[in-house]
Amino acid sequence: MTEATAFWVEAPGRGALRTEELTDPRAGEVVVRTLYSGISRGTEALVFRGEVPASERDRMRAPFQAGEFPGPVKYGYLNVGVVERGSPELEGRTVFTLFPHQSAFVVPESAVAVVPRGVPPRRAVLAGAVETAVNVLWDAAPLVGDRISVIGAGMIGGCVARLLAGIPGVDVVVVDQDPSKATVCEALGVQFATPDEAPSDRDLVIETSGSGEGLQLALQSAATEGEIIEASWFGDRAVSLALGGAFHSRRLTIRSSQVGMVAPRRRGTRTTADRLALALSLLGDPAFDSLVTGGSSWRELPALMAAIADGSSAGLCHTVDWRDSA
């Protein structure tokens, strides 16, 4: 037996580090030593605060989650590490795994995705966010020359915007109430606007802010017969919308997008493994580094997660450094 350190939400609003024993890998399994894990701020803050609705607890399970909502629960899905033991083809390779915050772990070989050479391990923690953005765009199906707004300049919104920027003729504007996000948008190669400056008559609006105000702004921004893709998750919070006025006369559509299943337009030809491999290949683009805005030691995880959950720790993707955890 060897030991590993893992972060657990002990109860809503309280986290702790636990020591866990690892069994030896069996045939077809690998031992991964974590280099970095990433915090998905929106979802993990909801989990930390205990806001996963009872009706969604099964659907919102992470692939390697331990425990149950609201806690104790070990949750997370952005992990980059090195294979210490496994098949010769994988030993020594840097891999991405949908595993919680833990210093080392044993998983089936099929659960790891090799990070392409040239993609730095710390940037690779964004694979889950880019994979979500890929699914959002498969759902949204943007066209050449579209006028598109992305509401919310968070980690998912930034990934969506960067992918949209590669479509010829597309006019992309990211809308966020924080003016400091303009610098990030410049690095991503897209325009920035505050809510007061948000353009109207948009062919497509992708909402990623996680706020009711953001979704209302998305409705106001859409052109006649425009489509709003709702990519946020609100947990157990109620959202009120003003659907009077021109909502019906302009024939607007609100459609959800969620990464748990491959988007219907690609479900017959792509697997989740295909989608993740695509996301990792897209991370060869150094512009994504602008979304990695903070980092700290694994030792700080309990206090850090509490600060992220209460809003006192701002930023986009925050990485957790496990390299000295051996």
Helices and strands as residue ranges (DSSP letters): E 2-11, E 14-22, E 29-39, H 41-49, G 54-56, E 66-67, E 73-74, E 79-85, E 94-97, E 104-108, G 109-111, E 112-114, H 121-124, H 127-140, E 147-151, H 155-164, E 171-175, H 181-188, E 191-193, G 195-197, E 202-207, H 212-221, E 222-230, E 253-256, H 272-282, G 286-291, E 292-297, G 298-300, H 301-309, E 317-321
